[in-house]
């Protein structure tokens, strides 16, 4: 069982440690600021601020930030997604003091200098253009925009080149002042370090930061499950790609909806990472129609997303879609047998155990869980939820998500 230690500093920043005997420490600061927190006209700003946080603070230049941990063999990185931005590093335990200081510096004290913005916007624009050249990645963004049309969750995380080139120092400071507040952050760590020392270092590193409440996000009505015209044809974009790229997607359950556990298991059965997923067996192993096929289930605070992707020859799109429909209908029409359910549970639980052995990713996962939900991520609890699932529960969720009228289909040709 995971043993966490937690503490809240006077400025409101929460700290969580999962002790492990390793000399390597994975740690970072997770901020509840992502794409969905952007106001109109700020699309892409959360991701842009992440880039700019490495470009200079009151105390460090961009080069000094790069060398701060890299110079002692560590690694420093960050990413932005729909509901948070995470700054994280890997270091030897001996450099804990330095790591805490550097992380706090770039998160809370970045200056976002205009001359760096002018250079970095071209880096981000190149990143945007690389996505435009990668239809297998771009189609994920577009399906989200279709499913969450008019809602910030549908926005592309990177934004557009035109928008990015318009950002200024004032824009970055306005956004980070709203959300980069200690009370809106979690400092997380995993490794062989003393928790009391970690808390003291964090309090010292953030002692000079004015304590202000982070901006509250306007309450949003829970987004309903998708409902489309069941007779609607796939949405086709002609992009002159070598192969067709196909995505089927539907809105699903929020991060606190108990039905999400059934969807996670169903998703693994349909198109999870195992080569024995139903779509992999049907489309690839038996018929050699695709090279890759996979499914994803994502939860947000008030909604969720399920989708499945495959790439195939343009002439095989309709056949592949019929085969996908057959597999989804099977899960709607017939409950799993007890033997099938036991095998599915065993596979998912094994995958979770292996994933938990990736300490860096597990540290990021438990940090985000603690950031958004205030609870500690416990593998035993997750497995208990999976073990409690029944054939009828899975069949009901399959009907909620997989019916034709709940699914939007997007095709790049």
C-alpha positions as CSV (number, residue, x, y, z in Angstrom):
1,X,0.0,0.0,0.0
2,X,1.3,3.5,-0.9
3,X,2.3,5.6,2.1
4,X,1.9,9.3,1.4
5,X,2.9,12.2,3.6
6,X,1.1,15.5,3.1
7,X,1.4,19.0,4.4
8,X,0.0,22.5,3.6
9,X,2.2,25.5,3.9
10,X,0.9,28.8,5.4
11,X,0.7,30.2,1.9
12,X,-1.7,27.4,0.9
13,X,0.7,25.3,-1.2
14,X,0.1,21.6,-0.7
15,X,3.0,19.2,-0.5
16,X,2.8,15.4,-1.0
17,X,5.6,12.9,-0.8
18,X,5.6,9.2,-1.7
19,X,8.7,7.8,0.0
20,X,10.7,5.2,-1.8
21,X,14.2,3.8,-1.2
22,X,15.6,5.2,-4.5
23,X,18.5,7.7,-4.6
24,X,16.7,9.2,-7.6
25,X,14.1,11.8,-6.7
26,X,11.2,12.6,-9.0
27,X,9.6,15.9,-8.1
28,X,7.8,18.9,-9.4
29,X,5.1,21.5,-9.1
30,X,1.7,20.9,-10.6
31,X,-0.4,24.0,-11.3
32,X,-4.2,24.0,-11.8
33,X,-3.9,26.1,-15.0
34,X,-4.5,24.6,-18.4
35,X,-6.3,25.2,-21.6
36,X,-9.7,25.3,-20.0
37,X,-8.6,28.2,-17.9
38,X,-7.9,30.5,-20.8
39,X,-10.3,33.4,-21.5
40,X,-11.5,34.3,-25.0
41,X,-8.5,35.5,-26.9
42,X,-6.0,33.6,-24.8
43,X,-6.1,30.3,-26.6
44,X,-2.7,28.7,-26.3
45,X,-1.5,31.0,-23.5
46,X,-1.3,28.4,-20.8
47,X,1.1,26.3,-23.0
48,X,3.0,29.5,-24.0
49,X,3.5,30.5,-20.3
50,X,5.0,27.0,-19.7
51,X,7.6,27.6,-22.4
52,X,8.4,31.1,-21.1
53,X,8.8,30.0,-17.5
54,X,12.3,28.7,-18.6
55,X,13.4,32.0,-20.1
56,X,14.4,33.9,-17.1
57,X,13.5,34.9,-13.5
58,X,14.5,37.6,-11.1
59,X,17.5,35.5,-10.2
60,X,18.3,33.3,-13.1
61,X,18.9,33.8,-16.8
62,X,17.6,31.2,-19.3
63,X,21.0,29.6,-19.5
64,X,21.3,29.4,-15.8
65,X,18.0,27.7,-15.6
66,X,19.1,25.1,-18.1
67,X,22.3,24.5,-16.2
68,X,20.8,24.5,-12.8
69,X,19.9,20.8,-12.7
70,X,21.3,19.6,-16.0
71,X,24.8,20.6,-14.7
72,X,24.5,18.1,-11.8
73,X,23.1,15.3,-14.0
74,X,19.5,16.1,-13.4
75,X,16.6,16.6,-15.9
76,X,14.1,19.5,-16.0
77,X,11.0,19.6,-18.1
78,X,7.3,20.6,-18.2
79,X,4.0,20.0,-20.1
80,X,0.6,21.6,-20.4
81,X,-2.7,19.9,-20.9
82,X,-6.4,20.8,-20.6
83,X,-6.6,21.3,-16.8
84,X,-3.1,21.7,-15.5
85,X,0.6,22.5,-16.2
86,X,3.3,20.4,-14.6
87,X,6.9,21.4,-14.0
88,X,9.0,18.4,-13.0
89,X,12.5,17.1,-12.6
90,X,14.6,14.1,-11.9
91,X,17.6,14.5,-9.6
92,X,20.0,12.7,-7.2
93,X,18.7,13.1,-3.7
94,X,21.8,15.1,-2.7
95,X,20.5,18.0,-4.9
96,X,17.1,18.3,-3.3
97,X,17.7,21.8,-2.0
98,X,18.7,23.0,-5.5
99,X,15.7,21.4,-7.2
100,X,13.1,22.9,-4.8
101,X,14.7,26.3,-5.3
102,X,14.8,26.1,-9.1
103,X,11.2,24.8,-9.4
104,X,9.8,27.5,-7.1
105,X,11.8,30.1,-9.0
106,X,10.6,29.3,-12.5
107,X,7.0,28.8,-11.4
108,X,6.5,31.8,-9.2
109,X,9.2,34.3,-10.2
110,X,9.5,34.1,-14.0
111,X,9.7,37.5,-15.8
112,X,8.5,36.5,-19.3
113,X,10.8,39.1,-21.0
114,X,9.5,40.4,-24.3
115,X,12.8,39.7,-26.2
116,X,12.4,36.0,-25.1
117,X,8.8,36.0,-26.1
118,X,9.7,37.1,-29.6
119,X,12.1,34.2,-30.0
120,X,10.1,31.6,-28.2
121,X,6.9,32.2,-30.2
122,X,8.7,30.9,-33.3
123,X,9.6,27.7,-31.4
124,X,6.0,27.2,-30.5
125,X,4.8,28.1,-34.0
126,X,7.2,25.4,-35.3
127,X,5.6,23.0,-32.8
128,X,2.2,23.9,-34.1
129,X,3.3,23.4,-37.7
130,X,4.7,20.0,-36.8
131,X,1.3,19.0,-35.6
132,X,-0.2,20.2,-38.8
133,X,2.2,17.9,-40.6
134,X,1.2,14.9,-38.4
135,X,-2.4,14.0,-39.1
136,X,-2.3,11.1,-36.6
137,X,-1.9,13.7,-33.9
138,X,-3.9,16.5,-35.3
139,X,-7.0,14.4,-35.6
140,X,-7.1,14.0,-31.8
141,X,-7.3,17.8,-31.4
142,X,-10.0,18.1,-34.0
143,X,-12.2,15.4,-32.5
144,X,-12.1,17.2,-29.1
145,X,-13.0,20.4,-30.8
146,X,-16.0,18.7,-32.4
147,X,-17.1,17.1,-29.2
148,X,-16.6,20.2,-27.0
149,X,-17.5,22.8,-29.6
150,X,-17.7,26.3,-28.1
151,X,-16.1,25.1,-24.8
152,X,-12.5,25.7,-23.7
153,X,-12.0,21.9,-23.4
154,X,-12.2,21.8,-27.2
155,X,-9.4,24.3,-27.7
156,X,-6.1,23.1,-29.2
157,X,-3.5,23.2,-26.3
158,X,-0.9,24.9,-28.6
159,X,-3.3,27.5,-30.0
160,X,-2.7,29.0,-33.4
161,X,0.4,30.6,-34.8
162,X,-1.4,33.9,-35.3
163,X,-2.6,34.0,-31.7
164,X,0.8,32.9,-30.3
165,X,2.6,35.7,-32.2
166,X,0.3,38.2,-30.5
167,X,1.2,37.3,-26.9
168,X,3.1,39.8,-24.8
169,X,4.8,40.0,-21.4
170,X,1.6,41.5,-20.0
171,X,-0.4,38.6,-21.3
172,X,1.8,36.1,-19.6
173,X,2.0,38.0,-16.3
174,X,-1.8,38.4,-16.3
175,X,-2.4,34.7,-16.8
176,X,0.2,33.5,-14.3
177,X,-0.9,36.1,-11.7
178,X,-4.4,34.6,-12.0
179,X,-3.4,31.0,-11.6
180,X,0.3,30.5,-10.6
181,X,-0.5,31.0,-6.9
182,X,0.9,28.7,-4.2
183,X,-2.7,27.9,-3.1
184,X,-3.3,26.6,-6.6
185,X,-0.3,24.3,-6.7
186,X,1.0,21.1,-5.4
187,X,4.7,20.3,-4.8
188,X,5.2,16.6,-5.2
189,X,8.1,14.2,-4.7
190,X,9.0,10.5,-4.7
191,X,12.3,9.2,-3.4
192,X,14.5,8.7,-0.4
193,X,14.2,12.2,1.1
194,X,13.2,13.5,4.5
195,X,9.7,15.0,4.5
196,X,10.4,17.6,7.1
197,X,13.3,18.8,5.1
198,X,11.2,19.0,1.9
199,X,8.6,21.1,3.7
200,X,11.2,23.4,5.2
201,X,12.9,23.9,1.8
202,X,9.5,24.6,0.1
203,X,8.5,27.1,2.7
204,X,11.8,28.9,2.4
205,X,11.7,28.9,-1.4
206,X,8.2,30.4,-1.5
207,X,8.4,32.6,1.6
208,X,8.8,35.8,-0.5
209,X,5.9,35.1,-2.8
210,X,2.8,37.3,-2.1
211,X,-0.1,35.1,-1.0
212,X,-3.1,35.8,-3.1
213,X,-6.1,33.7,-4.0
214,X,-6.0,32.1,-7.4
215,X,-8.8,33.1,-9.8
216,X,-11.8,30.8,-9.6
217,X,-13.0,29.2,-12.8
218,X,-16.5,30.2,-13.7
219,X,-18.8,27.2,-12.8
220,X,-19.8,25.2,-15.9
221,X,-22.8,23.1,-16.3
222,X,-21.9,19.4,-16.5
223,X,-21.4,18.6,-20.2
224,X,-23.9,16.0,-21.3
225,X,-23.0,12.8,-23.2
226,X,-22.8,13.2,-26.9
227,X,-25.9,13.1,-29.0
228,X,-25.6,13.1,-32.8
229,X,-27.8,12.3,-35.7
230,X,-27.5,8.5,-35.7
231,X,-27.8,8.5,-39.5
232,X,-25.0,11.1,-39.9
233,X,-22.2,10.3,-42.2
234,X,-18.6,10.6,-41.0
235,X,-17.1,14.1,-41.2
236,X,-14.4,13.9,-43.9
237,X,-11.5,16.3,-44.3
238,X,-9.5,16.0,-47.5
239,X,-5.9,16.4,-46.5
240,X,-4.2,14.3,-49.3
241,X,-2.6,12.0,-46.7
242,X,-0.8,8.8,-47.7
243,X,-3.2,6.8,-45.6
244,X,-6.6,7.5,-44.1
245,X,-6.7,8.5,-40.4
246,X,-10.0,7.8,-38.6
247,X,-11.2,8.8,-35.2
248,X,-14.4,7.9,-33.4
249,X,-15.2,9.9,-30.3
250,X,-17.9,10.5,-27.7
251,X,-18.2,12.5,-24.5
252,X,-18.0,10.3,-21.4
253,X,-17.8,10.5,-17.6
254,X,-16.2,13.0,-15.3
255,X,-13.3,12.2,-12.9
256,X,-15.7,11.7,-10.0
257,X,-18.4,9.6,-11.8
258,X,-18.4,6.0,-10.5
259,X,-19.2,4.8,-14.0
260,X,-15.7,5.8,-15.1
261,X,-14.3,2.6,-13.8
262,X,-16.4,0.5,-16.1
263,X,-15.4,2.7,-19.0
264,X,-11.7,2.3,-18.2
265,X,-12.1,-1.5,-18.3
266,X,-14.3,-1.4,-21.5
267,X,-11.7,0.9,-23.1
268,X,-9.0,-1.6,-22.4
269,X,-11.1,-4.5,-23.8
270,X,-11.9,-2.5,-27.0
271,X,-8.6,-0.9,-27.9
272,X,-6.2,-0.8,-24.9
273,X,-2.4,-1.3,-25.2
274,X,-2.6,-5.0,-25.3
275,X,-2.2,-6.6,-28.8
276,X,-5.2,-8.8,-27.8
277,X,-7.7,-5.9,-27.6
278,X,-10.8,-6.6,-29.7
279,X,-10.0,-4.0,-32.3
280,X,-6.4,-5.1,-32.6
281,X,-7.4,-8.7,-33.2
282,X,-10.2,-7.8,-35.6
283,X,-8.5,-5.1,-37.7
284,X,-4.9,-6.0,-37.6
285,X,-4.3,-9.7,-36.6
286,X,-7.2,-11.3,-38.5
287,X,-7.4,-9.0,-41.5
288,X,-4.2,-6.9,-41.7
289,X,-6.2,-3.7,-42.4
290,X,-4.3,-1.4,-40.1
291,X,-0.9,-1.0,-38.5
292,X,-2.1,0.6,-35.3
293,X,-5.4,0.9,-33.6
294,X,-6.0,2.1,-30.1
295,X,-8.6,3.6,-27.7
296,X,-8.4,6.3,-25.0
297,X,-10.6,7.2,-22.1
298,X,-9.9,10.6,-20.5
299,X,-11.7,12.2,-17.5
300,X,-11.9,15.9,-16.7
301,X,-13.4,17.6,-13.7
302,X,-16.9,17.9,-15.2
303,X,-16.9,15.6,-18.3
304,X,-14.8,13.0,-20.1
305,X,-13.8,11.8,-23.5
306,X,-13.7,8.3,-25.1
307,X,-12.2,7.9,-28.6
308,X,-10.6,5.3,-30.8
309,X,-8.2,5.8,-33.6
310,X,-6.9,3.8,-36.5
311,X,-5.0,4.4,-39.8
312,X,-5.7,2.4,-42.9
313,X,-5.7,2.5,-46.7
314,X,-8.3,4.9,-47.9
315,X,-10.2,2.2,-49.8
316,X,-10.6,0.2,-46.5
317,X,-12.2,3.0,-44.3
318,X,-15.8,1.8,-44.7
319,X,-14.8,-1.8,-44.0
320,X,-12.9,-0.9,-40.9
321,X,-15.7,1.3,-39.6
322,X,-18.1,-1.6,-40.0
323,X,-15.7,-3.9,-38.1
324,X,-15.4,-1.3,-35.3
325,X,-19.2,-1.0,-35.2
326,X,-19.5,-4.7,-34.9
327,X,-17.2,-4.9,-31.8
328,X,-18.9,-2.0,-30.1
329,X,-22.4,-3.5,-30.8
330,X,-21.2,-6.8,-29.3
331,X,-20.4,-5.0,-26.0
332,X,-23.8,-3.3,-26.0
333,X,-25.9,-6.4,-27.0
334,X,-24.2,-9.1,-24.9
335,X,-22.8,-9.0,-21.4
336,X,-19.4,-10.4,-20.9
337,X,-19.2,-13.9,-19.5
338,X,-17.7,-14.3,-16.1
339,X,-14.6,-15.8,-17.7
340,X,-14.2,-12.9,-20.1
341,X,-14.7,-10.4,-17.3
342,X,-12.1,-12.1,-15.1
343,X,-9.6,-12.2,-17.9
344,X,-10.2,-8.5,-18.6
345,X,-9.8,-7.5,-15.0
346,X,-6.6,-9.5,-14.6
347,X,-5.1,-7.8,-17.7
348,X,-5.9,-4.3,-16.6
349,X,-4.8,-4.8,-13.1
350,X,-1.5,-6.2,-14.4
351,X,-1.0,-3.2,-16.6
352,X,-1.7,-0.8,-13.7
353,X,0.9,-2.5,-11.6
354,X,3.5,-2.3,-14.3
355,X,2.6,1.4,-14.9
356,X,3.0,2.2,-11.2
357,X,6.6,0.9,-11.5
358,X,7.4,3.9,-13.7
359,X,8.1,6.1,-10.8
360,X,8.3,9.4,-12.7
361,X,5.0,8.9,-14.4
362,X,3.4,7.6,-11.2
363,X,4.6,10.7,-9.3
364,X,3.0,13.0,-11.9
365,X,-0.2,11.0,-11.7
366,X,-0.5,11.1,-8.0
367,X,0.4,14.8,-8.0
368,X,-2.4,15.6,-10.5
369,X,-4.9,13.5,-8.5
370,X,-4.0,15.4,-5.3
371,X,-4.1,18.7,-7.1
372,X,-7.6,18.3,-8.6
373,X,-9.3,16.0,-6.1
374,X,-7.4,16.4,-2.8
375,X,-7.0,12.6,-2.4
376,X,-4.1,10.3,-2.6
377,X,-3.8,7.9,-5.5
378,X,-3.9,4.4,-4.2
379,X,-3.5,1.5,-6.5
380,X,-5.2,-0.9,-4.1
381,X,-8.3,1.3,-4.2
382,X,-8.3,1.4,-8.0
383,X,-8.1,-2.3,-8.2
384,X,-10.9,-2.7,-5.7
385,X,-13.2,-0.5,-8.0
386,X,-12.2,-2.7,-10.9
387,X,-12.9,-5.9,-9.0
388,X,-16.4,-4.7,-8.1
389,X,-17.4,-4.3,-11.7
390,X,-20.1,-6.7,-13.1
391,X,-21.1,-7.7,-16.6
392,X,-24.3,-5.7,-16.4
393,X,-22.4,-2.5,-15.2
394,X,-20.2,-2.8,-18.3
395,X,-23.1,-3.4,-20.6
396,X,-24.9,-0.3,-19.3
397,X,-21.8,1.9,-19.8
398,X,-21.3,0.4,-23.3
399,X,-24.9,1.5,-24.2
400,X,-24.2,5.0,-22.7
401,X,-21.0,5.6,-24.7
402,X,-21.0,3.3,-27.8
403,X,-24.4,3.7,-29.3
404,X,-24.1,5.2,-32.9
405,X,-26.0,8.3,-31.9
406,X,-23.4,9.1,-29.2
407,X,-20.4,8.8,-31.5
408,X,-18.9,11.4,-33.8
409,X,-16.7,10.0,-36.6
410,X,-13.9,12.1,-38.2
411,X,-11.9,10.9,-41.3
412,X,-8.8,12.4,-42.9
413,X,-8.3,11.4,-46.5
